[in-house]
């Protein structure tokens, strides 16, 4: 290859694959080290705050539409025999597009008032980032860890992402630093404002978390 010429695509692909393999190996080693520590048996006293959203929706024959019903998170965690002690607080039963500033203030107040240090918030996906932004200052000030999650399809559906997302959020909560973290699709977003930036001007909607820029804070924590 002459100086200044681009390397063949095959060579670039090979280097990318090697880089990915090395990174995966480092993460795997970090996770195995974590499994060997006492940190893996952390038992949380967890507060679960529910606000509605698609995760809680069910079909109403009266409304001829899907509506937010009773929170499903308690039954979901009970079914899988969640190891953590859980307390539940219901703020509202709304689609996230219907949430007001007052509703978000109520969520922030619930997080600020609890003596618990780890909080799970279930929420609709359209404005999940907005509530995370509202929560972040209070969580950092109090040294609390808040994980927000939801689902694109109701938990009542057989093909739903609700169980995966809730389980993922509960699993990473013990190992996240203080702040407000969105946990969706197997990814951790520790900077909700970056989700807004990534969504702006994109052909997809902002709630498509797969196109968003992910904060690497969690991975760096595992690798350190």
HUBEL-V44814 format. One record per residue. N is the residue number from 1. RES is the residue in three letters. SS is DSSP state (A for helix, B for strand, O for the rest). BURIAL is 1 if it has 24 or more other C-alpha atoms within 12 Angstrom, else 0. D_LAST is the distance of its C-alpha to the last C-alpha in Angstrom with 2 decimals. Layout:
n->N res->RES ss->SS burial->BURIAL d_last->D_LAST
n->N res->RES ss->SS burial->BURIAL d_last->D_LAST
This chain:
n->1 res->UNK ss->O burial->0 d_last->38.00
n->2 res->UNK ss->O burial->0 d_last->39.60
n->3 res->UNK ss->O burial->0 d_last->37.64
n->4 res->UNK ss->O burial->0 d_last->36.47
n->5 res->UNK ss->O burial->0 d_last->37.00
n->6 res->UNK ss->O burial->0 d_last->34.37
n->7 res->UNK ss->O burial->0 d_last->32.89
n->8 res->UNK ss->O burial->0 d_last->34.37
n->9 res->UNK ss->A burial->0 d_last->32.80
n->10 res->UNK ss->A burial->0 d_last->32.24
n->11 res->UNK ss->A burial->0 d_last->30.19
n->12 res->UNK ss->A burial->0 d_last->28.03
n->13 res->UNK ss->A burial->0 d_last->27.57
n->14 res->UNK ss->A burial->0 d_last->26.67
n->15 res->UNK ss->A burial->0 d_last->23.98
n->16 res->UNK ss->A burial->0 d_last->22.56
n->17 res->UNK ss->A burial->0 d_last->22.62
n->18 res->UNK ss->A burial->0 d_last->20.86
n->19 res->UNK ss->A burial->0 d_last->18.08
n->20 res->UNK ss->A burial->0 d_last->17.78
n->21 res->UNK ss->A burial->0 d_last->17.88
n->22 res->UNK ss->A burial->0 d_last->15.07
n->23 res->UNK ss->A burial->0 d_last->12.80
n->24 res->UNK ss->A burial->0 d_last->14.15
n->25 res->UNK ss->A burial->0 d_last->13.60
n->26 res->UNK ss->A burial->0 d_last->9.84
n->27 res->UNK ss->A burial->0 d_last->9.76
n->28 res->UNK ss->A burial->0 d_last->12.41
n->29 res->UNK ss->A burial->0 d_last->10.82
n->30 res->UNK ss->A burial->0 d_last->7.85
n->31 res->UNK ss->A burial->1 d_last->10.84
n->32 res->UNK ss->A burial->0 d_last->12.96
n->33 res->UNK ss->A burial->0 d_last->10.83
n->34 res->UNK ss->A burial->0 d_last->10.94
n->35 res->UNK ss->A burial->0 d_last->14.63
n->36 res->UNK ss->O burial->0 d_last->15.21
n->37 res->UNK ss->O burial->0 d_last->14.31
n->38 res->UNK ss->A burial->0 d_last->16.79
n->39 res->UNK ss->A burial->0 d_last->14.74
n->40 res->UNK ss->A burial->0 d_last->16.28
n->41 res->UNK ss->A burial->0 d_last->19.68
n->42 res->UNK ss->O burial->0 d_last->19.28
n->43 res->UNK ss->O burial->0 d_last->22.69
n->44 res->UNK ss->O burial->1 d_last->23.14
n->45 res->UNK ss->B burial->1 d_last->26.31
n->46 res->UNK ss->B burial->1 d_last->26.14
n->47 res->UNK ss->B burial->1 d_last->28.45
n->48 res->UNK ss->B burial->1 d_last->29.44
n->49 res->UNK ss->B burial->1 d_last->31.23
n->50 res->UNK ss->B burial->1 d_last->33.41
n->51 res->UNK ss->B burial->1 d_last->35.12
n->52 res->UNK ss->B burial->1 d_last->36.66
n->53 res->UNK ss->O burial->1 d_last->35.89
n->54 res->UNK ss->A burial->1 d_last->36.37
n->55 res->UNK ss->A burial->1 d_last->34.54
n->56 res->UNK ss->A burial->1 d_last->37.51
n->57 res->UNK ss->B burial->1 d_last->40.28
n->58 res->UNK ss->B burial->1 d_last->43.31
n->59 res->UNK ss->B burial->0 d_last->46.64
n->60 res->UNK ss->B burial->0 d_last->49.44
n->61 res->UNK ss->O burial->0 d_last->52.95
n->62 res->UNK ss->O burial->0 d_last->54.32
n->63 res->UNK ss->O burial->0 d_last->52.18
n->64 res->UNK ss->O burial->0 d_last->52.18
n->65 res->UNK ss->B burial->0 d_last->48.54
n->66 res->UNK ss->B burial->0 d_last->45.06
n->67 res->UNK ss->B burial->1 d_last->44.37
n->68 res->UNK ss->B burial->1 d_last->41.60
n->69 res->UNK ss->O burial->1 d_last->42.55
n->70 res->UNK ss->O burial->1 d_last->41.23
n->71 res->UNK ss->O burial->1 d_last->37.43
n->72 res->UNK ss->O burial->1 d_last->36.25
n->73 res->UNK ss->A burial->1 d_last->32.86
n->74 res->UNK ss->A burial->1 d_last->34.39
n->75 res->UNK ss->A burial->0 d_last->36.14
n->76 res->UNK ss->A burial->0 d_last->33.22
n->77 res->UNK ss->A burial->1 d_last->30.88
n->78 res->UNK ss->A burial->0 d_last->33.81
n->79 res->UNK ss->A burial->0 d_last->34.56
n->80 res->UNK ss->O burial->0 d_last->31.15
n->81 res->UNK ss->O burial->0 d_last->31.18
n->82 res->UNK ss->O burial->0 d_last->28.12
n->83 res->UNK ss->O burial->0 d_last->26.80
n->84 res->UNK ss->O burial->1 d_last->26.20
n->85 res->UNK ss->B burial->0 d_last->29.02
n->86 res->UNK ss->B burial->1 d_last->30.04
n->87 res->UNK ss->B burial->1 d_last->32.38
n->88 res->UNK ss->B burial->1 d_last->33.78
n->89 res->UNK ss->B burial->1 d_last->35.10
n->90 res->UNK ss->B burial->1 d_last->37.04
n->91 res->UNK ss->B burial->1 d_last->37.33
n->92 res->UNK ss->B burial->1 d_last->39.43
n->93 res->UNK ss->B burial->1 d_last->40.28
n->94 res->UNK ss->B burial->1 d_last->40.04
n->95 res->UNK ss->O burial->1 d_last->39.02
n->96 res->UNK ss->A burial->1 d_last->36.27
n->97 res->UNK ss->A burial->1 d_last->38.68
n->98 res->UNK ss->A burial->0 d_last->40.97
n->99 res->UNK ss->O burial->1 d_last->38.53
n->100 res->UNK ss->O burial->0 d_last->39.73
n->101 res->UNK ss->A burial->0 d_last->38.13
n->102 res->UNK ss->A burial->0 d_last->39.63
n->103 res->UNK ss->A burial->1 d_last->37.83
n->104 res->UNK ss->A burial->1 d_last->34.47
n->105 res->UNK ss->A burial->0 d_last->35.47
n->106 res->UNK ss->A burial->1 d_last->36.16
n->107 res->UNK ss->A burial->1 d_last->32.70
n->108 res->UNK ss->A burial->1 d_last->31.14
n->109 res->UNK ss->A burial->0 d_last->33.63
n->110 res->UNK ss->A burial->1 d_last->32.77
n->111 res->UNK ss->A burial->1 d_last->29.07
n->112 res->UNK ss->A burial->1 d_last->30.02
n->113 res->UNK ss->A burial->0 d_last->32.64
n->114 res->UNK ss->O burial->1 d_last->30.75
n->115 res->UNK ss->O burial->0 d_last->29.30
n->116 res->UNK ss->O burial->1 d_last->26.72
n->117 res->UNK ss->O burial->1 d_last->23.16
n->118 res->UNK ss->B burial->1 d_last->22.30
n->119 res->UNK ss->B burial->1 d_last->24.65
n->120 res->UNK ss->B burial->1 d_last->25.33
n->121 res->UNK ss->B burial->1 d_last->27.76
n->122 res->UNK ss->B burial->1 d_last->29.80
n->123 res->UNK ss->O burial->1 d_last->31.39
n->124 res->UNK ss->O burial->1 d_last->33.24
n->125 res->UNK ss->O burial->1 d_last->31.32
n->126 res->UNK ss->O burial->1 d_last->33.49
n->127 res->UNK ss->O burial->1 d_last->32.41
n->128 res->UNK ss->A burial->1 d_last->29.18
n->129 res->UNK ss->A burial->1 d_last->27.44
n->130 res->UNK ss->A burial->1 d_last->30.17
n->131 res->UNK ss->A burial->1 d_last->29.65
n->132 res->UNK ss->A burial->1 d_last->25.87
n->133 res->UNK ss->A burial->1 d_last->26.72
n->134 res->UNK ss->A burial->1 d_last->29.17
n->135 res->UNK ss->A burial->1 d_last->26.77
n->136 res->UNK ss->A burial->1 d_last->23.75
n->137 res->UNK ss->A burial->1 d_last->25.34
n->138 res->UNK ss->A burial->1 d_last->26.63
n->139 res->UNK ss->A burial->1 d_last->23.41
n->140 res->UNK ss->A burial->1 d_last->21.46
n->141 res->UNK ss->A burial->0 d_last->24.40
n->142 res->UNK ss->A burial->1 d_last->24.58
n->143 res->UNK ss->O burial->0 d_last->20.87
n->144 res->UNK ss->O burial->1 d_last->21.41
n->145 res->UNK ss->B burial->1 d_last->19.51
n->146 res->UNK ss->B burial->1 d_last->21.87
n->147 res->UNK ss->B burial->1 d_last->21.61
n->148 res->UNK ss->B burial->1 d_last->24.58
n->149 res->UNK ss->B burial->1 d_last->25.90
n->150 res->UNK ss->O burial->1 d_last->29.25
n->151 res->UNK ss->O burial->1 d_last->30.91
n->152 res->UNK ss->O burial->1 d_last->33.01
n->153 res->UNK ss->O burial->1 d_last->35.55
n->154 res->UNK ss->O burial->1 d_last->36.96
n->155 res->UNK ss->O burial->1 d_last->35.80
n->156 res->UNK ss->O burial->1 d_last->39.47
n->157 res->UNK ss->O burial->0 d_last->39.32
n->158 res->UNK ss->O burial->0 d_last->38.84
n->159 res->UNK ss->O burial->0 d_last->36.64
n->160 res->UNK ss->O burial->0 d_last->34.15
n->161 res->UNK ss->O burial->1 d_last->30.47
n->162 res->UNK ss->A burial->1 d_last->30.65
n->163 res->UNK ss->A burial->1 d_last->29.54
n->164 res->UNK ss->A burial->1 d_last->26.54
n->165 res->UNK ss->A burial->1 d_last->25.37
n->166 res->UNK ss->A burial->1 d_last->26.03
n->167 res->UNK ss->A burial->1 d_last->24.37
n->168 res->UNK ss->A burial->1 d_last->21.23
n->169 res->UNK ss->A burial->1 d_last->21.15
n->170 res->UNK ss->A burial->1 d_last->21.77
n->171 res->UNK ss->A burial->1 d_last->19.16
n->172 res->UNK ss->A burial->1 d_last->16.21
n->173 res->UNK ss->A burial->1 d_last->17.71
n->174 res->UNK ss->O burial->1 d_last->16.25
n->175 res->UNK ss->O burial->1 d_last->12.61
n->176 res->UNK ss->O burial->1 d_last->13.33
n->177 res->UNK ss->O burial->1 d_last->13.53
n->178 res->UNK ss->O burial->1 d_last->17.17
n->179 res->UNK ss->B burial->1 d_last->19.09
n->180 res->UNK ss->B burial->1 d_last->21.09
n->181 res->UNK ss->B burial->1 d_last->19.43
n->182 res->UNK ss->B burial->1 d_last->21.65
n->183 res->UNK ss->B burial->1 d_last->20.95
n->184 res->UNK ss->B burial->1 d_last->23.35
n->185 res->UNK ss->O burial->1 d_last->23.83
n->186 res->UNK ss->O burial->1 d_last->20.53
n->187 res->UNK ss->B burial->1 d_last->18.61
n->188 res->UNK ss->B burial->1 d_last->16.99
n->189 res->UNK ss->B burial->1 d_last->18.47
n->190 res->UNK ss->O burial->1 d_last->17.13
n->191 res->UNK ss->O burial->1 d_last->19.63
n->192 res->UNK ss->A burial->1 d_last->23.10
n->193 res->UNK ss->A burial->1 d_last->24.88
n->194 res->UNK ss->A burial->1 d_last->23.30
n->195 res->UNK ss->A burial->1 d_last->24.92
n->196 res->UNK ss->A burial->1 d_last->28.23
n->197 res->UNK ss->A burial->0 d_last->27.82
n->198 res->UNK ss->A burial->1 d_last->27.03
n->199 res->UNK ss->A burial->0 d_last->30.03
n->200 res->UNK ss->O burial->0 d_last->32.48
n->201 res->UNK ss->O burial->0 d_last->35.05
n->202 res->UNK ss->O burial->0 d_last->33.64
n->203 res->UNK ss->O burial->0 d_last->36.22
n->204 res->UNK ss->O burial->0 d_last->34.27
n->205 res->UNK ss->O burial->0 d_last->34.12
n->206 res->UNK ss->O burial->1 d_last->31.19
n->207 res->UNK ss->O burial->1 d_last->30.48
n->208 res->UNK ss->O burial->1 d_last->29.57
n->209 res->UNK ss->A burial->1 d_last->25.80
n->210 res->UNK ss->A burial->0 d_last->25.38
n->211 res->UNK ss->A burial->0 d_last->26.39
n->212 res->UNK ss->O burial->1 d_last->24.18
n->213 res->UNK ss->O burial->1 d_last->21.27
n->214 res->UNK ss->O burial->1 d_last->18.12
n->215 res->UNK ss->O burial->0 d_last->15.48
n->216 res->UNK ss->O burial->0 d_last->12.08
n->217 res->UNK ss->A burial->0 d_last->10.50
n->218 res->UNK ss->A burial->1 d_last->10.06
n->219 res->UNK ss->A burial->1 d_last->8.60
n->220 res->UNK ss->A burial->0 d_last->5.98
n->221 res->UNK ss->A burial->0 d_last->5.39
n->222 res->UNK ss->A burial->1 d_last->5.64
n->223 res->UNK ss->A burial->0 d_last->3.81
n->224 res->UNK ss->O burial->0 d_last->0.00
